[in-house]
């Protein structure tokens, strides 16, 4: 969890000032031969040590004087009254990231999932974030986890996998409405991972494989249908034109024997049907004599 800088931290600049005051007091005490300057220098150094504070450029801190709000301090160096003024934790106003995990949460179609999300947020009003909520980091984390579980219950598994961006925008809107009164705004929510049980993954894989096989069979059947229709049309044409059928048969025979050394054995009835003269002429083109059986 992100930790803010402690209110009790002593800055190095205050330590340097305290050392200088103590050194001056020591030197003055040695010069006058009296311990009073050393005692005064030590008191001034101790006061500076606890009264000088420094906030970084991105930090804010609340000052309470005797328990009452006195205002914000920072960035830079500021002064407080020791034992009278108290400080809150230093508030970092940069963009922060909170990791949120929802385990074994049921979706709308009753599928248990583990969802990992990242929430990007920042503090735009340090005064509200300190005075309105005790622990804003824990509040953000718990609110994001609750909102994530509610959003999972409103979506089906397919929507969570394919519509992560819209789900993230919905979570951002829900969280922003809740955290704005605290001086905190949620900039974006990203759904990083959606995990489902291994048994369900195997079932979904088998379902996808079966669906692909079904599509392949449908395509194959459609191709067979188109081929049979083409054959039926060709048969109708050849039925009314025997010469075309003979020419087609001769062409098929020529294609079979045109390669050197090829041999085709066909029944004698086929040769008689096609015409012996045409058959011999075709065979001579291939350099091979057909055999009759």
HUNOR-V415664 format. One record per pair of residues at least 12 apart in sequence whose C-alpha atoms are under 8 Angstrom apart, sorted by the first residue. I is the first residue (numbers start at 1). J is the second residue. Records with the same first field share a line. If there is no record, write none. Layout:
# HUNOR-V415664
I: J, J
This chain:
# HUNOR-V415664
1: 137
2: 137
4: 89, 90, 91, 92
5: 89, 90, 91
6: 89, 90
7: 87, 88, 89, 90
10: 49, 50, 53
11: 52, 53, 54
13: 52
14: 48, 49, 50, 51, 52, 53
15: 48, 49
17: 45, 48, 49
18: 42, 44, 45, 46, 47, 48, 49
19: 45
20: 45
21: 41, 42, 44, 45
22: 38, 41, 42, 44, 45
23: 41
24: 38, 41
25: 37, 38, 39, 40, 41, 42
26: 38, 41
47: 82
50: 80, 82
51: 79, 80, 81, 82
52: 77, 78, 79, 80
53: 77, 78, 79, 80
54: 74, 75, 76, 77, 78
55: 73, 74, 75, 76, 77, 90
56: 74, 75, 76
57: 74, 75, 76
58: 75, 92, 93, 94
59: 74, 75, 90, 91, 92, 93
60: 72, 73, 74, 75, 90, 91, 92, 93, 126
61: 73, 74, 87, 88, 89, 90, 91, 126
62: 87, 88, 89, 90, 127, 130
63: 85, 86, 87, 88
64: 85, 86, 87, 88
65: 84, 85, 86
66: 84, 85, 86
67: 85, 86
72: 127
88: 130
91: 126
92: 123
93: 122, 123, 124, 126
94: 122, 123
95: 120, 121, 122, 123
96: 120, 121, 122
97: 118, 119, 120, 121
98: 118, 119, 120, 121, 140, 141
99: 116, 117, 118, 119, 141
100: 116, 117, 118, 119, 141, 144, 145
101: 114, 115, 116, 117, 145
102: 114, 115, 116, 145, 148, 149
103: 115
105: 149, 152, 153
106: 152, 153
107: 152, 153, 154, 155, 156, 157
108: 152, 153, 154, 155, 156, 157
109: 155, 156, 157
111: 157, 196
112: 196, 197
113: 194, 195, 196, 197
114: 193, 194, 195, 196
115: 191, 192, 193, 194, 195
116: 191, 192, 193, 194
117: 189, 190, 191, 192, 193
118: 189, 190, 191, 192
119: 144, 186, 187, 188, 189, 190
120: 186, 187, 188, 189
121: 184, 185, 186, 187, 188
122: 184, 185, 186, 187
123: 183, 184, 185
124: 183, 184, 185
125: 182, 183, 184
126: 183
127: 183
128: 181, 182, 183
129: 182, 183, 184
132: 181, 182
133: 182
136: 182
140: 179
143: 175
144: 171, 175
147: 171, 174, 175
148: 171
151: 167, 171
160: 194
161: 194
164: 190, 191
165: 190, 191
167: 191
168: 188, 189, 190, 191
169: 188, 189
171: 189
172: 186, 187, 188, 189
246: 274
249: 274
250: 274, 279, 282
254: 282, 283, 286
257: 283, 286, 288
258: 285, 286
259: 286
260: 286, 287
261: 288
262: 288
263: 288, 290
264: 290, 291
265: 290, 291, 292, 293
266: 290, 291, 292, 293
267: 292, 293
268: 292, 293
